[in-house]
Amino acid sequence: MSDDEADPELLALLRQSLGLGPSASSSAPPPPPDTGILKSAEFICDNAVDVSISSPGTKAAAATLWTLIKERDFSTHSWAQHELHPTARDEATVNFIFTMDLLNFSFWSERAEDQRAAIDYRGQRWTGYFSLVAALQRALDEGYPITTPSFYASEDQCPDLIIAHIFRSCTAEPFPLLAERIRLLRSAGAFFLQSEEDCLLSSSSPAALIKQADHSAARLVNLLVQKLPICFDDVHTFQGRDVVLHKRAQILVADLWACFNGQSYGRFDDIGAITMFADYRVPQMLHSLGCLWYSPRLEGRIKRGELLESGEPAEVEIRGCSIWCVQLIKREIEARFAVELSEWKANGEGRDVNAVLIDFLL
């Protein structure tokens, strides 16, 4: 090499030291996707005023739930065993689950059980969450393709009156928040229709979004929130900071995982990234198990039947602390029953202990 020629190794070293060339770290794989939900839950728990987690209660609940999981052989198969849940493992089922979880919220009623909104389907009366599932199944039986995005996107094919008929209640109480549910159906349907028209095939259907997520539960949650914020964004301000909970997006991922038994459309290699789904039902169970403690002020509000507004501090504290509490229960089961858990997983398909299955069990 002549004096006029630069030493390539020295040149590469100089470029690297100045940040101008590839470094050893540049070849490292990108970090896995993160929803931010667990970090938000921990922050909420650390700064909560009216809700706290009982360590003894959490440890006791972990032992109780582990016993129930074993006794019931609780696994992904348990989801499909309910008579209303779809069992076919195809794209039609993906559309069904997407529609179901798009509308999966607010079934609360102050009326007596026999007076609350209900769906009469195949000789049975269904309330709460299962009234939604029954309404969708009944609509399909009656020839309304209500789980097909192109159908519910069209106000000509699927006017509001048809949707009202699909969700007709067999009691005097109408199906709750129907106008809001119609708004979400139209928004999601319009998104998929526009994506198809723009030849954005990676976003043209629920199945396409799943494919785009590339077997990542966290990535699919983030995609749902990014692409369909009106439908799935669940962000609140708490103690001056944005906290994310994304309940319905997580439920959708969890139901896909359970329905497809972790295969095909339900294969998510990071299903552990999904947390408990922060609604009003599981917090009630955690409180009754002695895991969650409420301040006298909050206890009084609940006993008086006061409505906790979405996003108010007490409501965010209940939801965030519930997420963190279930995470602590999961960790306690994994630590205290490690040997049993390993043997139990090895002896049955679909067996696992994660926040999803604990939520389903509760």
C-alpha positions as CSV (number, residue, x, y, z in Angstrom):
1,M,0.0,0.0,0.0
2,S,1.4,3.4,-1.0
3,D,1.5,6.4,1.3
4,D,-1.2,7.9,-0.9
5,E,-3.7,5.2,-0.1
6,A,-5.8,5.2,3.1
7,D,-5.8,2.1,5.3
8,P,-9.3,0.8,5.0
9,E,-9.3,-0.8,8.4
10,L,-8.2,2.5,10.0
11,L,-10.8,4.4,8.0
12,A,-13.6,2.1,9.1
13,L,-12.5,2.4,12.7
14,L,-12.5,6.2,12.5
15,R,-15.9,6.3,10.8
16,Q,-17.3,4.0,13.5
17,S,-15.9,6.2,16.3
18,L,-17.6,9.2,14.7
19,G,-20.9,7.4,14.3
20,L,-20.6,7.5,10.6
21,G,-20.5,3.8,9.8
22,P,-21.9,0.5,10.9
23,S,-21.2,-0.5,14.5
24,A,-21.4,-3.8,16.3
25,S,-24.7,-2.7,17.8
26,S,-26.3,-1.9,14.4
27,S,-26.6,-5.5,13.6
28,A,-28.5,-6.3,16.8
29,P,-32.1,-7.3,16.3
30,P,-34.7,-4.6,17.0
31,P,-36.4,-4.6,20.4
32,P,-39.6,-6.6,20.5
33,P,-42.8,-4.5,20.2
34,D,-44.3,-3.2,23.4
35,T,-47.8,-2.0,24.1
36,G,-46.8,0.1,27.1
37,I,-49.8,-1.2,29.0
38,L,-47.9,-3.0,31.8
39,K,-45.7,0.0,32.4
40,S,-48.8,2.2,32.6
41,A,-50.4,-0.2,35.1
42,E,-47.3,-0.2,37.3
43,F,-47.2,3.6,37.2
44,I,-50.9,3.8,38.1
45,C,-50.4,1.4,41.0
46,D,-47.4,3.2,42.4
47,N,-49.3,6.5,42.3
48,A,-52.9,5.4,43.2
49,V,-54.7,7.2,46.1
50,D,-57.9,5.2,46.4
51,V,-56.9,1.7,45.3
52,S,-54.1,-0.5,46.6
53,I,-53.0,-4.1,46.2
54,S,-52.9,-6.5,49.1
55,S,-49.8,-8.7,49.0
56,P,-51.2,-11.4,51.3
57,G,-54.5,-11.3,49.3
58,T,-52.6,-11.7,46.0
59,K,-50.6,-14.6,47.3
60,A,-53.7,-16.4,48.6
61,A,-55.5,-15.7,45.3
62,A,-52.6,-17.2,43.4
63,A,-52.9,-20.5,45.3
64,T,-56.7,-20.5,44.9
65,L,-56.6,-19.8,41.1
66,W,-53.8,-22.3,40.5
67,T,-55.9,-25.0,42.2
68,L,-58.9,-24.0,40.0
69,I,-56.8,-24.0,36.8
70,K,-55.7,-27.6,37.5
71,E,-59.1,-28.9,38.6
72,R,-60.9,-27.4,35.6
73,D,-57.9,-28.2,33.2
74,F,-58.3,-24.6,32.1
75,S,-56.6,-23.9,28.8
76,T,-57.2,-22.3,25.4
77,H,-59.7,-25.1,24.7
78,S,-62.0,-23.8,27.4
79,W,-62.9,-20.7,25.2
80,A,-64.3,-22.8,22.4
81,Q,-66.3,-25.0,24.7
82,H,-69.0,-22.3,25.2
83,E,-71.9,-23.0,22.9
84,L,-72.1,-19.4,21.5
85,H,-68.4,-19.1,20.6
86,P,-67.5,-20.0,17.0
87,T,-65.5,-23.2,16.4
88,A,-64.6,-23.0,12.7
89,R,-60.9,-22.0,12.2
90,D,-61.3,-19.8,9.2
91,E,-61.4,-16.2,8.1
92,A,-65.1,-16.0,8.8
93,T,-64.4,-16.7,12.4
94,V,-61.7,-14.0,12.4
95,N,-64.4,-11.5,11.2
96,F,-66.8,-12.8,13.8
97,I,-64.3,-12.3,16.6
98,F,-63.3,-8.8,15.3
99,T,-66.9,-7.7,15.2
100,M,-67.6,-9.2,18.6
101,D,-64.7,-7.5,20.3
102,L,-65.2,-4.2,18.5
103,L,-68.6,-4.1,20.3
104,N,-67.5,-5.7,23.5
105,F,-68.1,-3.0,26.1
106,S,-70.7,-1.6,28.6
107,F,-73.3,-4.3,29.4
108,W,-73.9,-2.8,32.8
109,S,-77.6,-2.6,33.9
110,E,-79.2,-1.5,37.2
111,R,-82.3,-3.6,36.4
112,A,-83.1,-7.0,37.9
113,E,-81.7,-10.0,35.9
114,D,-85.1,-10.8,34.4
115,Q,-85.6,-7.2,33.3
116,R,-82.3,-6.2,31.8
117,A,-81.6,-6.2,28.1
118,A,-81.5,-9.7,26.7
119,I,-81.2,-11.7,23.5
120,D,-83.5,-14.6,22.9
121,Y,-81.6,-17.2,20.8
122,R,-82.3,-20.8,20.3
123,G,-84.7,-21.0,23.2
124,Q,-82.4,-19.4,25.7
125,R,-82.2,-15.8,27.1
126,W,-78.7,-14.3,27.1
127,T,-77.6,-11.2,29.0
128,G,-74.3,-9.2,29.3
129,Y,-71.4,-10.1,27.1
130,F,-73.2,-13.3,25.8
131,S,-76.1,-11.2,24.6
132,L,-73.8,-9.6,22.1
133,V,-72.5,-13.0,20.9
134,A,-76.0,-14.4,20.7
135,A,-77.2,-11.4,18.7
136,L,-74.4,-11.9,16.2
137,Q,-75.0,-15.6,15.9
138,R,-78.8,-15.0,15.5
139,A,-78.2,-12.4,12.8
140,L,-76.0,-14.8,10.8
141,D,-78.7,-17.5,11.2
142,E,-81.3,-15.0,9.8
143,G,-79.1,-14.1,6.8
144,Y,-77.6,-10.9,7.9
145,P,-73.8,-10.9,7.3
146,I,-73.2,-8.6,10.2
147,T,-69.7,-9.7,10.8
148,T,-68.6,-8.9,7.3
149,P,-66.9,-5.4,7.1
150,S,-68.3,-4.6,3.6
151,F,-71.8,-5.2,4.9
152,Y,-71.7,-3.1,8.1
153,A,-69.8,-0.4,6.3
154,S,-72.7,0.2,3.9
155,E,-75.6,2.2,5.1
156,D,-77.5,1.1,2.0
157,Q,-77.1,-2.7,2.6
158,C,-77.1,-2.3,6.4
159,P,-79.0,0.7,7.6
160,D,-79.3,1.6,11.2
161,L,-82.8,0.0,11.3
162,I,-81.3,-3.3,10.3
163,I,-78.7,-3.1,13.0
164,A,-81.4,-2.2,15.6
165,H,-83.3,-5.2,14.5
166,I,-80.2,-7.4,14.8
167,F,-79.8,-6.2,18.4
168,R,-83.4,-6.3,19.4
169,S,-83.9,-7.1,23.0
170,C,-86.6,-9.5,24.3
171,T,-87.2,-7.3,27.3
172,A,-88.3,-3.7,27.7
173,E,-84.7,-2.5,28.2
174,P,-83.1,-1.9,24.8
175,F,-79.6,-3.2,23.9
176,P,-77.2,-0.7,25.7
177,L,-75.4,2.1,23.8
178,L,-76.6,0.9,20.4
179,A,-75.9,4.3,18.8
180,E,-72.2,4.1,19.9
181,R,-71.9,0.5,18.7
182,I,-73.3,1.5,15.3
183,R,-70.7,4.4,15.1
184,L,-67.9,1.9,15.8
185,L,-69.2,-0.5,13.2
186,R,-69.4,2.2,10.6
187,S,-65.9,3.5,11.4
188,A,-64.2,0.1,11.2
189,G,-66.1,-0.8,8.1
190,A,-65.2,2.4,6.4
191,F,-61.5,1.9,7.2
192,F,-61.4,-1.6,5.7
193,L,-63.4,-0.4,2.7
194,Q,-61.1,2.5,2.1
195,S,-58.0,0.4,2.5
196,E,-59.3,-2.0,-0.1
197,E,-60.1,0.8,-2.5
198,D,-56.6,2.2,-2.1
199,C,-55.1,-1.2,-2.7
200,L,-53.6,-1.2,0.9
201,L,-54.0,-5.0,1.1
202,S,-52.1,-5.2,4.4
203,S,-55.0,-3.3,6.1
204,S,-58.0,-4.4,3.9
205,S,-59.5,-6.8,6.4
206,P,-59.1,-8.0,10.0
207,A,-57.2,-11.1,8.7
208,A,-54.8,-8.8,6.8
209,L,-54.0,-6.8,10.0
210,I,-53.3,-10.1,11.7
211,K,-50.9,-11.1,8.9
212,Q,-49.2,-7.7,9.2
213,A,-48.6,-8.2,12.9
214,D,-46.4,-11.2,12.0
215,H,-47.3,-13.4,14.9
216,S,-46.8,-10.7,17.5
217,A,-49.6,-10.0,20.0
218,A,-48.1,-6.7,21.0
219,R,-47.7,-5.6,17.4
220,L,-51.3,-6.4,16.6
221,V,-52.5,-4.4,19.6
222,N,-50.5,-1.4,18.4
223,L,-51.7,-1.8,14.9
224,L,-55.3,-1.9,16.0
225,V,-54.8,1.3,18.0
226,Q,-52.9,3.0,15.2
227,K,-55.2,2.1,12.3
228,L,-58.5,2.2,14.2
229,P,-58.0,4.7,17.0
230,I,-61.7,5.6,17.2
231,C,-62.5,1.9,17.9
232,F,-59.6,0.7,20.0
233,D,-57.6,3.6,21.5
234,D,-57.9,3.5,25.3
235,V,-55.6,6.3,26.6
236,H,-56.2,8.4,29.7
237,T,-54.3,11.1,31.6
238,F,-53.3,10.1,35.2
239,Q,-51.2,12.2,37.5
240,G,-50.1,14.4,34.5
241,R,-49.1,11.4,32.4
242,D,-50.7,9.5,29.5
243,V,-51.5,5.9,30.5
244,V,-52.6,3.2,28.0
245,L,-55.0,0.4,28.8
246,H,-56.3,-0.7,25.3
247,K,-58.8,-3.1,26.7
248,R,-60.7,-4.1,23.6
249,A,-57.6,-4.4,21.4
250,Q,-56.2,-6.8,23.9
251,I,-59.4,-8.8,24.2
252,L,-59.4,-9.2,20.4
253,V,-55.9,-10.7,20.4
254,A,-56.7,-12.9,23.4
255,D,-59.9,-14.3,21.8
256,L,-58.1,-15.0,18.5
257,W,-55.3,-16.8,20.5
258,A,-57.9,-18.9,22.4
259,C,-60.2,-19.6,19.5
260,F,-57.4,-20.8,17.2
261,N,-55.6,-22.5,20.1
262,G,-52.4,-20.5,19.4
263,Q,-52.3,-21.6,15.8
264,S,-53.0,-20.0,12.4
265,Y,-54.7,-16.7,12.9
266,G,-54.2,-17.2,16.6
267,R,-50.5,-17.8,16.7
268,F,-48.8,-15.1,18.8
269,D,-45.3,-15.8,19.9
270,D,-45.4,-13.1,22.6
271,I,-48.9,-13.8,24.0
272,G,-47.4,-13.1,27.4
273,A,-47.3,-9.4,26.4
274,I,-51.1,-9.3,26.8
275,T,-52.3,-8.2,30.2
276,M,-55.6,-8.7,32.0
277,F,-58.4,-6.7,30.3
278,A,-59.3,-3.8,32.5
279,D,-63.1,-3.7,32.8
280,Y,-65.5,-3.7,35.7
281,R,-66.0,-7.5,36.1
282,V,-62.5,-8.7,37.0
283,P,-61.9,-5.8,39.5
284,Q,-65.0,-6.9,41.3
285,M,-63.6,-10.4,41.6
286,L,-60.2,-9.2,42.7
287,H,-61.8,-7.0,45.4
288,S,-63.9,-9.9,46.6
289,L,-60.8,-12.1,46.8
290,G,-59.1,-9.6,49.0
291,C,-56.5,-8.6,46.4
292,L,-57.7,-5.0,45.8
293,W,-58.4,-2.6,48.7
294,Y,-60.5,0.5,48.2
295,S,-60.3,3.7,50.3
296,P,-63.4,4.4,52.5
297,R,-64.2,7.3,50.1
298,L,-64.2,4.9,47.1
299,E,-66.0,2.2,49.0
300,G,-68.7,4.6,49.8
301,R,-69.2,5.7,46.2
302,I,-69.4,2.1,45.0
303,K,-71.9,1.2,47.8
304,R,-74.1,4.2,46.9
305,G,-74.1,3.1,43.3
306,E,-72.4,6.2,42.0
307,L,-71.2,6.1,38.4
308,L,-67.4,6.2,38.0
309,E,-66.9,8.2,34.8
310,S,-64.5,6.9,32.2
311,G,-61.1,8.4,32.7
312,E,-61.6,9.8,36.2
313,P,-58.8,9.0,38.6
314,A,-60.7,6.4,40.7
315,E,-61.8,4.6,37.5
316,V,-58.2,4.6,36.1
317,E,-56.8,3.4,39.4
318,I,-59.2,0.5,39.6
319,R,-58.4,-0.6,36.0
320,G,-54.6,0.0,36.3
321,C,-54.3,-1.7,39.7
322,S,-56.3,-4.7,38.4
323,I,-53.9,-5.2,35.5
324,W,-50.9,-5.0,37.8
325,C,-52.6,-7.3,40.4
326,V,-53.2,-10.0,37.8
327,Q,-49.6,-9.7,36.8
328,L,-48.5,-10.2,40.4
329,I,-50.8,-13.3,40.7
330,K,-49.3,-14.7,37.5
331,R,-45.7,-14.2,38.8
332,E,-46.6,-15.8,42.2
333,I,-48.0,-18.9,40.5
334,E,-44.9,-19.2,38.3
335,A,-42.6,-18.8,41.3
336,R,-44.4,-20.8,43.9
337,F,-45.6,-23.7,41.7
338,A,-42.8,-23.8,39.2
339,V,-42.3,-27.6,39.2
340,E,-46.1,-28.4,39.1
341,L,-46.6,-25.8,36.4
342,S,-43.9,-27.2,34.2
343,E,-45.3,-30.7,34.5
344,W,-48.9,-29.5,33.9
345,K,-48.0,-27.6,30.8
346,A,-46.1,-30.6,29.4
347,N,-49.0,-33.0,29.8
348,G,-51.7,-31.1,27.8
349,E,-52.1,-29.0,24.7
350,G,-53.0,-25.3,25.1
351,R,-52.1,-25.3,28.8
352,D,-50.5,-22.1,30.1
353,V,-50.7,-19.6,32.9
354,N,-50.8,-16.1,31.7
355,A,-52.8,-12.9,32.2
356,V,-55.2,-13.9,29.5
357,L,-56.2,-17.2,31.0
358,I,-56.4,-15.8,34.5
359,D,-58.7,-13.1,33.2
360,F,-60.9,-15.7,31.5
361,L,-61.0,-17.8,34.7
362,L,-62.0,-14.8,36.8
